[in-house]
């Protein structure tokens, strides 16, 4: 995914690595931080594959800066990716579910407490995204935040189902500090 994000940003204009990092993170409102090493290793692969080219630009008092540009081949690869629909994976790859299964099998932690902690993490993330929505007038950033909120709402409903399945009592584990109902909209 980062590969195509970098191609898309380079389609706007030539950029150097740190500028790409800043543009990528800014475009996503800081919701997806990226390591500068990931940027440079991805750029190296893109250059190796002929999708971008770099040019050394001299700087005063600093080493030359590599500025990357999209090639025609890179533009074609980006266009093809943009036009191809994405299909959800046919296999389950949810880190929390793996953690939940292993917690049940190992007996090392209280499964219900694990579910409550995950719920709190989701609710915290929802609060941060809601705050971002209230502060931003950027329509693209607002759509991103809204999409993430919808996913979190679904994740919370799924946690409710996990709790129904694995927890005999409907009460939170002792000392979890939970207040109120996590359901959005008050419905089942």
N, C-alpha and C positions, 0 to 999 in steps of 0.2 A: 504494500500500500504506500509506504514512504517513497518508493521508487517513482510511482506515478504522481504523487504529490509534488515531488521535486521537479519532475518534467512539466507539470502544470504551472508551477511558479516560474520556471525558466521560460515557459511560453509567453509570459507577460513581459519579461525582460531578462537580460543577462544578470547574474548575481554571483557573489562569492559565498562561501560556506556559512559564515555567521549571519549574513543577510538572509540566506535561505532558512536558517534555524529561526530567526526572528519573524520572518514572513509566515512560516508554517505555524508556529505557535500563536502568532497574532491572529491568523485566519481562523484558528480554532478556539480563540478566546482563552488560551492557556489550559484548555482541558486535556491536551495531549502534549506533555513536555517531551522533547526529543534531545538525546545526547548529541553533542557536536560530533563525536566520533562516529555515530550512526550516519550523520549527514555526509561526512567525508568518505566513509567506506562505501556508502550507496553511490555517491558521485563517482568514485573510482570505478565501480562496476558499470555504471552508466557510460562512462567514458570508454572503458574497455569494450563495451558492446556497441560503441559507435552511436549512441543516442545523444550524447553531449560532447562538446569539445571545450577545452579550457585554454585560456590565454593568460600569461603572466603579465600583470600590470604593476609597473614600478611604483613604489611609495617612498616618500621622504622619510628618512630615519627608521624605516621598518623594512622587513623583507618584502620581496615582491608578493603580491596577492594574486591568487588564481581566481579568475572570473570565468564562470561556466555559461555556455550558451547551448541552446537546443539545436540539434541537427535536423535535417529533413527527415531522417530515419526516426529520430526521437519524436518529432511532431506526428509522424504516422503512427508510432506505437501509442502515443498519448491519445490520439483520436480514436484508435481502435479500442483502447481500454474504456474511454468515455462512452462509446457507443454500445458496449457490451453490457447487457444486464447482469446484475449480481444475483446469485442464488444462495440462499442460506445453506450452511453446511449440513450434510445429511447425517452427520454423526454428532453426538453430544460432546461438547468440550466446554464444560463449565467448571472452573476451578473450585468454586464453593461446593458443588455437588460432590466432587471427588473428595474434598475435605470432609464433608458430611458422611459419606460412605465409610471412609477410613476411621472417622471418629466412632461410628457405630460398631465397626468390626473390631477396633482395637480396645474400645472401652476406656480409653485414656482421658477423655473429656466428656462432660455432660452435653449431649447432643442438643437438648433444648436451650442450654446456655449459649451454645455455638450459634444456633438459629437467632436468638435474641441479639447477640453481638453483631451478627451480620445485618439484621434489621436496623440496628442503631447506625451502622456504617452507611447503609442505604439512605436512611433518613437524614443523616448529616450531609451526604452528597446532594440530596434533594434540596436541602436548605441553601447550600452554596449555589446551586444552579438557579434556584428561585431568586436569590439575591442578585446573581448575574443578570437574570432577565429584567429585574426591576431597574438595574443601572444602565443597561445597554439599549441604544437606539439602532444598532447595526442589525438589519433584517436577517442577514446570514447567520450571525452569531445567535440571534434570538431563535431562529429555526433549529440550530444545533442544540441549544439548551433545551428547547421544547422536546426535541426528539430524544435526548438523553433522559428527560423527565418521564416521558412515556415508557421508555425501557425500564426505568427504575420502578414505576408503578407496577408494571408487569412482574418485575422481580419480587416486589413486595407481596403481590398476590401469590406468586409461586412459593415464597417463604411461608405464607399462611398455609398453603397446602402441605408443605414439608412438616410444618408444626402439627397439623391435623393428623398426619400419618405417623410421626415419630414421638410425639409428646402426648401422654395420656391426660395430663391436666392442661386446661386452657390458660393457666396462670404462668407468668414469667418465673424463671428461676429466682430463688431468694437473692436479694441484694443486687438485682440487675439495674435498678434505677429507672425502669421504664415507666413512662407516664403517658396515658391516653392510648387511643387506637391508631394503628398505623394505616388503616384502610383510607384511601383517598376517596372522597365523595360519599363516605358513610355506607356504601352498599356492599353486598357480598361479592 
